């Protein structure tokens, strides 16, 4: 079993923002967990500004990031802002993995990859994503 805090994962829509952006450990490696699950578009926009600030404090090429989009409301405004953050964060990110992307329109997902010139592998489960991030 892994050495992380992902075993209990409640996802109420009213989860405090501080709990949605946190560092977890998996197999001794630190991963920045971005939990957009069940978020309304307005809340995602608020989180994106905080994400940018968190990521920019790290050394280039060091961040491992797991983003959970399960049930998130990704509209055009969110997509536009997310594209910007993905570009600005690119130098700091070593690897990122996404789960719950069924709620993200495919055209937005493709646009994120093209605009940011990054790849965002998607996984069915958090455990699969974590394993990929630390390999």
Residue pairs with C-beta under 8 A, 6 or more apart in sequence:
2 26
2 27
2 127
2 130
3 25
3 26
3 27
3 28
4 24
4 25
4 26
4 27
4 130
5 24
5 25
6 24
6 26
6 126
6 127
6 130
9 126
11 35
11 37
11 38
11 70
11 71
12 38
13 38
13 39
13 40
15 35
15 38
17 43
17 46
17 47
17 50
19 35
20 34
20 35
20 36
20 39
20 47
21 32
21 33
21 34
21 35
21 47
21 50
21 51
21 54
22 32
22 33
22 35
23 30
23 31
23 32
23 33
24 30
24 31
24 33
24 66
25 31
26 130
26 133
26 134
27 130
27 134
28 134
29 64
29 133
29 134
30 64
31 64
31 65
31 66
31 130
31 133
31 134
32 54
32 55
32 63
32 64
32 65
32 66
33 66
33 68
34 47
34 51
34 65
34 66
34 67
34 68
35 68
36 44
36 47
36 67
36 68
36 69
36 70
36 72
36 100
37 68
37 69
37 70
37 71
37 72
37 100
38 70
38 71
38 72
39 47
39 71
39 72
39 73
40 73
41 73
41 74
41 75
41 77
41 78
44 72
44 73
44 74
44 78
44 82
45 77
45 78
45 81
48 78
48 81
48 82
48 85
51 85
51 89
52 85
52 88
52 89
55 63
55 65
55 89
55 92
55 93
56 88
56 89
56 92
58 92
59 92
60 91
60 92
61 91
61 92
61 93
61 94
62 92
62 94
63 89
63 92
63 93
63 94
63 96
64 94
64 95
64 96
64 133
64 134
65 93
65 95
65 96
65 97
65 133
66 96
66 97
66 98
66 99
66 126
66 129
66 130
66 133
67 96
67 97
67 98
67 99
67 120
68 98
68 99
68 100
68 126
69 98
69 99
69 100
69 101
69 103
69 104
70 99
70 100
70 102
70 103
71 100
71 103
72 100
72 103
72 104
73 103
74 82
74 103
74 104
74 105
74 108
79 105
79 108
79 111
79 112
82 112
83 111
83 112
83 115
83 116
86 112
86 115
86 116
86 118
87 115
87 116
87 117
90 116
90 117
90 118
93 118
95 132
95 133
96 118
96 120
96 121
96 133
97 120
97 121
97 122
97 123
97 129
97 130
97 132
97 133
98 120
98 121
98 122
98 123
98 129
99 122
99 123
99 124
99 125
99 126
99 128
99 129
101 109
101 122
109 120
112 118
112 120
113 119
113 120
121 129
121 132
123 129
123 132
